[in-house]
Amino acid sequence: MKFKTFTLVLVVLGTLLSTGSQAQSATKKFTLGLKIGANYSQINDLAYKTPRLDMNGLPVLSGGNVVYDFFQQNDAHSTGLVGGVYARIGRTLYLQPEVLLSVKGGKMNLIREGMETLSLNAKVGTIDLPLLLGLRLGPVRINAGPMASLTVMNGDLKEAIKQYSNQSISQTARQAQFGFQAGIGIAFSGMQLDLRREGSLSSLKGTSTVEDPLAVRSSLWQLTVGFGL
């Protein structure tokens, strides 16, 4: 399932949920719902060199020395979609696990020795698994907690699920990036509006638009709207 198809499914189901449900009651102990929104992200701690390769995948030499290209982050941000499912367990104090498909990344500069510098938009798709502890104060919610992220290569969600489900939990954990989410939300007209800050605690493998492997840390702001039953 590609990102666009996944997003379309969420929009349709979210519309059905919001049409057929009432505003969530403060006494409700369990909520299951969908959410969709956008990330505004930036790559962090990206500054390293990599050998330039020729058509055969061999290092390019100049005067007997390997030619290196340099990746450096810049101040630009990138936008991407996010969407998935969530459950909320509890009333005033609650636990909220989520499963999200997210697109994040940022801008970077590829400085090529003896050649023109290129500006690239590096993006990576992830399956994000936040586990948040929250506090409800009337219609307002405050929540924070840890998060694990798994890479979805080329936006192929079906292939990613197949890969991670056919390997051991320990191997999947070694491939995960760990981070955190914290934010605030508000309920109105049967919808849940959330604004969060997300940060990385470990590196994540992704791919740039030129299919070069990157080990990146990303930070982002995330704005979503949710529809619950």
N, C-alpha and C positions, 0 to 999 in steps of 0.2 A: 504494500500500500504506500503510495507516494504521499508527500506532504500535502499537496493540493487536495487530493481525494480525502485524506484524513480530516482536513480543515472543513471541507464541505459537509462531511458527515456530522461533525460537531455542531456546525451552524444549524443544520436541519433539526437535529435532536434537541438542541438547546431551545430552538423556537417552539417546538412541541411541548417541552417541559414548562417553559415560561407561560405558555398559553393555558395549559391545563392545571397549573398549580396556584396556590394562594401564597401570600407572604409567609415566610417561615415564622412559626410561633417560637417565643422565647422558652417555652416549656418543652419543645421537641428535643428528644434525647439523641436521635439518630437521623442524619441527613446524607443522602447519596445524590450526587449531581455531576454535571458537566461544566467545564469552564473553557474559555477561549480568550485570547488576547494577543499582546505584542511584547517583545523584548527590545530594549534599547541598550546594546551591549558594547563593550570595548575589550580588546585583548590586553592583558597585563604581562609584564616581565618577559616580553618577547624581544630579544636582542642576541642573535647568535649567527655563526657563519656555517655555510654548508658548501661542499665542493661542487663546482659546476660539472655537469656530465654531458658527454656527447651523445650522438644518436644511438650508439651501442651500449650506453649506460656506463661508459668508462670515464674517469676523471680527465678534464681538459688540462693540458700542461702548457706552460709558457716559460721558456728558458730553463726547462727541467724541473720547474716547480708547479705544484697543483694550483689552479686558479680557483679562488673562493668567491662566493657571493654572500652578501650580508643582509639578513632580515632585521629590520628595526621597526618597532611600533611607532605610530604617530598618534595624534590626539583625536582622530576621527572615530565616530561610532558607527555601528551597523544596526539595522532593525531586522527583526525576524518574528515569525509567528510562534505561538505557544498554545497548546490545548490538550485537554485530557479529562480524566475523571478524578473525583475526590469523594471522601467520606468524612463526616464529622460526627464524633462520638462523644456525647456529654452535653451538658447544658451551659452553666456559667463557666466552668473549667472544662475544656474539651481537648481531645486528641484528633488530629486531622492528617491522615495519610493520603498521598496523592500519587497518581501515575500520569506523567505529562510527556508529550512529544514537543521538543523545543528546538528552535534554530537560533544559534548565538554565534558571535564572532566579533569582527572589528576590521579596521583598516590597518595596513602595514606598508612599509616601503621595502622593495627588493633592490638593494644597491649592487649592481653588477659591475665588477672591475673592468674598466676600459669600455663600458657600454652605458646606454641610457638607463637611468634609475626608473623603476616601474612602481606604480601604486597599485596594490592588490587588495581585494575584498575577501578576507578569509572567513569562511563560514563552516560550521559543523552542526550536524543534527544530533540530538541526544535524547535518550529516554531518561527523564529525571524522576527521582523517587524521594520527594520531601516527606519528612515525618515531623509535623509541627505540633507544638503545645500552645493552646490559645486560651484567651480570657475574653468572655463576652461582657460588655458593658452597655446594656440596652441594645440599640441597633449597631453599635460599634464593636469590632473585634480586633484584638491585638494578638499576633502569633509569631512564633519563631521556632527554629529547630534545624537539625542536620539534614543533609541531602546527599544522595549518591546519584551519579550520572554515568550512563553507558552510551558509547558512540553509536550512531546510526549512519553507516557509510552510504554515501550517494542517495540519502533520503529513502532508502529501501527498508521500511519498518518490518515487513514480513520476513525478510532475510535476517535482520538483526534479531528478531524474536527467536527465529529458528536457531541461530548461532548460539545465543545465550542460554536457551533452554536445553541444548544438546551437550553442554559442557558442565563441569562441576561448579558448585557454588563458590569454592575457593578460587578457581580460575577466573570466574566472572568478577569476583571482588578485587582481584589483582588488576583487572582491566578498568575498574571504575575510577572516576574522579570523585573526590569528596569535598563538600562545601557546606554552605548554610543558606537559609532564607529567613528573612525577618520582615514584618510589615504590618499594615493596618487594613481593615476592611470595613465595609458598611453594607447593611441590608436595606433594600428599598424596592417596592413594587414587585416582590417575588424574586428579585435578583440579588446577587452578591458581587459587589465591586471591591477588588483587592489591588493594592499597590504594595510591591515588595522590593527589597534589595537583596540581590544574590551575589555571593562571593565564593571564590574557589580556595580550597585548602591544599589541593594537589593538582598536578598537571593532567591535561586531557589530550589524547591523540585525536587529531582531526585532519582535514584536508583543505587546502586552499583552492582557489579557482584554477591554478596551474597544476593541481594534483601533486603538490609537494607535501610530504609529511611534516606536521607541525606538532610540537609539544607546547600547549598553550594553557594559560590561566585566563579565565574570563571573569569580568564583573559586569553586572547589568541591573537595570531597573525593569520591573515587569508589571504591566497593568493588565488585569483580566476581569472579565465579567462571568459570573457563574449562575447556573440555573439548577435548583435542587428540588427534590421531592421529599 
